[in-house]
Amino acid sequence: MRSEQFMSLTVLPGTNRGGEREGFDRISLCPGDTLSIVGSTGSGKSAFINDIEVLAQGDTITGRSILINGVPPSDEMVRDPSKKPIALITQNTRVIADLTVCRFLALHIRARDTDALELVKRTVTLANEFTGEKIAESMRMTELSGGQTRSLLIADAILIGQTPILLLDEVENAGIFKEKVIRCLKHYNKAVIFVTHDPLLAMITDRRIIMKNGAVTGVLEPGTAEREMVSHISGIDAFLGELREKIRAGDLIETDPLPGKKQVVTA
């Protein structure tokens, strides 16, 4: 399904681990919507997005059902990856094919029935906006770091797959520039669900799902006070990101590492 054919994704409730109905009537996402999923380890966050990825119809352990454009998905959409409107990218995503980045992307382009090979350059350029570790077309997929791999696959889903729905499971752990990712996904009008433990990522999404005991217990929409706090948290997060990149580059932080007080010396 192309982005222009996608109008909505709807999750219908299932049950928690004790068999009790989840605490919502339906959760819907439209193009451009962002949703985060938060909760303790083992609360059911990954199961929630897995239900969406497999287009569950009451046939998973949670009992949830997924609607696309208000109706159950067709058998073709469920079984044919090229027809599925969903891309799932997790922190454990690995590419085992020993191909160059250029060759890997070119194969996907052909699988999508398009010969627009300029998409390779555009996709690599976009991926490099998400990671501080630059990706070259000549690099092999098996050589890429976790952050490079996730950045490339997100860019691939946007430009080549033209996937309207992206499910991102704790991708911030790979060190990608999450605010740039969200701005880009908004620009391309994608519906995005983030599984996250990152407070900034949870706060800058439109809504936040709370998970406990394998079920959704609430859906929050941030208020004015939380929105006003985002710019402050964003500044702290940006500073920590800059500090991380300098440390990875081999620099020393000589003084108290606080914004406006740091002195960096190249080792």
C-alpha positions in Angstrom: 0.0 0.0 0.0 1.4 3.4 -1.0 1.2 6.4 1.4 -1.5 8.1 -0.7 -3.8 5.1 -0.2 -3.4 5.0 3.6 -6.0 7.0 5.6 -5.9 5.3 9.1 -4.7 2.5 11.3 -6.9 1.4 14.1 -6.1 -0.8 17.1 -9.1 -2.5 18.7 -8.6 -3.7 22.4 -7.6 -7.1 23.6 -7.0 -8.3 27.1 -4.3 -8.1 29.7 -2.4 -11.1 31.1 -5.3 -11.8 33.5 -7.9 -11.8 30.8 -9.3 -8.4 31.6 -10.3 -6.0 28.8 -7.8 -3.3 27.9 -8.4 0.3 29.0 -9.4 1.9 25.7 -12.1 1.7 23.0 -9.9 2.1 20.0 -6.6 3.8 19.1 -6.4 5.3 15.7 -3.5 6.9 13.8 -3.7 9.0 10.6 -0.9 10.2 8.3 1.4 12.6 10.2 0.4 11.3 13.7 3.1 10.2 16.2 2.5 7.9 19.1 4.9 6.7 21.8 4.5 3.6 23.9 6.0 3.6 27.4 6.1 1.2 30.3 8.4 -0.9 32.4 10.4 -3.8 30.9 8.0 -6.7 30.2 4.9 -4.5 30.3 3.9 -5.5 26.7 5.2 -2.7 24.6 6.8 -4.9 21.9 3.8 -7.2 21.8 1.7 -4.1 21.0 3.7 -3.2 17.9 4.1 -6.8 16.9 0.3 -7.1 16.8 0.3 -4.1 14.4 3.1 -5.5 12.3 1.4 -8.9 11.8 -2.0 -7.2 11.3 -3.5 -9.2 14.1 -7.2 -10.3 13.8 -7.8 -11.5 17.3 -5.4 -14.4 16.6 -2.5 -13.4 18.9 -2.1 -13.9 22.6 -3.4 -10.3 23.3 -6.6 -10.7 21.3 -6.2 -7.3 19.6 -7.4 -6.6 16.1 -6.0 -4.2 13.5 -7.9 -2.2 10.9 -6.5 -0.4 7.9 -8.7 2.4 6.6 -11.4 1.2 8.9 -11.6 -2.4 7.7 -9.8 -5.7 8.3 -6.7 -6.0 6.0 -7.0 -8.2 2.9 -5.2 -11.6 2.8 -2.9 -10.1 0.2 -1.9 -7.3 2.5 -1.1 -9.7 5.3 0.9 -12.2 3.2 2.7 -10.1 0.6 5.4 -7.9 2.2 5.3 -5.5 -0.7 1.6 -4.8 0.0 1.9 -4.4 3.7 1.8 -0.7 4.7 4.0 -1.2 7.8 7.8 -1.2 8.4 9.1 -2.5 11.8 12.6 -1.4 12.8 13.9 -2.6 16.1 17.1 -2.1 18.1 18.1 -5.7 17.2 17.7 -5.3 13.5 20.6 -6.8 11.6 21.4 -7.3 7.9 23.2 -10.5 7.2 23.5 -10.1 3.4 27.1 -9.2 2.6 26.2 -6.5 0.1 27.3 -3.0 -0.3 24.9 -0.3 0.8 24.4 0.7 -2.9 23.6 -2.9 -3.9 21.3 -3.5 -1.0 19.2 -0.4 -1.8 19.2 -1.2 -5.5 17.8 -4.6 -4.9 15.0 -3.1 -2.8 14.3 -0.5 -5.5 13.9 -3.3 -8.1 11.7 -5.3 -5.8 9.4 -2.3 -5.6 9.0 -2.2 -9.4 10.9 1.1 -9.9 14.1 1.8 -11.7 14.7 5.2 -10.1 18.4 4.4 -9.1 18.9 8.0 -8.1 17.0 6.9 -5.0 20.1 5.2 -3.7 22.0 8.6 -3.4 18.9 10.3 -1.9 18.4 7.5 0.6 22.0 7.5 1.8 22.0 11.3 2.0 18.8 11.2 4.2 20.2 8.4 6.4 23.3 10.5 7.0 21.0 13.2 8.5 20.0 10.7 11.2 23.5 9.5 12.3 26.8 11.0 13.3 28.6 8.1 11.7 28.5 8.8 8.0 27.4 6.0 5.6 29.0 5.6 2.2 27.4 3.7 -0.7 30.5 1.5 -1.0 30.3 0.3 2.7 29.1 -3.3 3.3 25.8 -3.7 5.2 27.5 -6.1 7.6 30.0 -3.4 8.5 27.5 -0.8 9.5 27.0 0.0 13.2 23.6 -0.3 14.9 22.9 3.4 14.5 24.0 3.4 10.8 21.8 0.4 10.1 18.7 1.8 11.7 19.2 5.2 10.1 19.6 3.6 6.6 16.5 1.4 7.1 14.4 4.4 8.3 15.5 6.3 5.2 14.8 3.3 3.0 11.3 2.9 4.4 10.6 6.6 3.7 12.0 7.0 0.2 12.1 3.5 -1.4 9.4 1.5 0.4 7.3 4.6 0.8 5.8 2.9 3.8 3.0 4.9 5.4 3.3 3.4 8.9 6.6 3.0 10.8 7.1 1.1 14.0 10.3 2.0 15.7 11.3 -0.2 18.7 13.8 1.6 21.0 15.8 2.9 18.1 17.1 5.7 20.2 19.5 3.2 21.9 21.5 3.2 18.6 22.3 6.9 19.1 20.4 8.3 16.2 19.3 11.9 16.1 15.7 11.3 17.1 14.4 14.8 16.7 15.7 14.9 13.1 14.0 11.6 12.6 10.7 12.8 13.9 10.8 16.1 11.9 11.6 14.1 8.7 8.8 11.6 9.4 6.4 14.5 9.9 7.6 16.1 6.7 6.8 12.9 4.8 3.4 12.6 6.6 4.1 9.2 8.1 2.1 7.6 10.9 4.7 6.6 13.5 4.7 4.5 16.7 7.8 4.6 19.0 8.4 2.1 21.7 10.7 4.0 24.0 12.2 4.6 27.4 13.5 8.0 26.3 11.7 10.9 28.1 12.3 13.4 25.3 11.0 11.0 22.6 7.9 10.2 24.7 7.2 13.9 25.3 7.5 15.2 21.7 5.0 12.7 20.3 1.4 13.6 19.9 0.1 11.0 22.3 1.5 8.5 24.8 0.3 5.0 25.5 0.9 3.6 29.0 1.5 -0.2 29.2 1.1 -2.5 32.3 0.7 -6.2 32.7 0.6 -6.8 28.9 -2.2 -4.2 28.3 -2.8 -0.6 27.5 -3.9 1.1 30.7 -4.2 4.7 29.4 -3.6 7.0 26.5 -2.3 10.5 27.4 -2.2 13.7 25.4 0.5 16.1 26.7 -0.8 19.3 28.2 0.6 22.8 28.0 3.0 22.4 31.0 4.6 19.4 29.5 4.9 21.0 26.0 6.6 24.0 27.6 9.1 21.6 29.3 10.1 20.0 25.9 12.4 22.8 24.8 14.4 22.6 28.1 14.7 18.8 27.9 15.6 19.1 24.2 18.5 21.4 25.0 19.8 18.9 27.6 19.4 16.0 25.2 21.2 17.9 22.4 24.1 18.7 24.8 24.4 15.0 25.8 24.3 14.0 22.2 27.2 16.4 21.4 29.1 15.2 24.4 28.6 11.6 23.3 29.9 12.3 19.8 33.0 14.1 21.2 33.8 11.2 23.5 33.4 8.8 20.6 35.7 10.9 18.5 38.5 10.6 21.1 38.2 14.0 22.8 38.7 14.8 26.4 36.3 16.8 28.5 38.6 18.7 30.9 36.1 20.7 33.1 32.7 20.3 34.5 30.7 18.9 31.5 27.7 21.4 31.8 26.4 23.6 28.9 28.5 26.7 28.7 31.2 25.3 31.0 32.9 22.6 29.0 36.4 22.7 27.4 37.2 20.1 24.8 40.8 19.0 24.1 41.6 16.7 21.2 43.5 13.6 22.5 
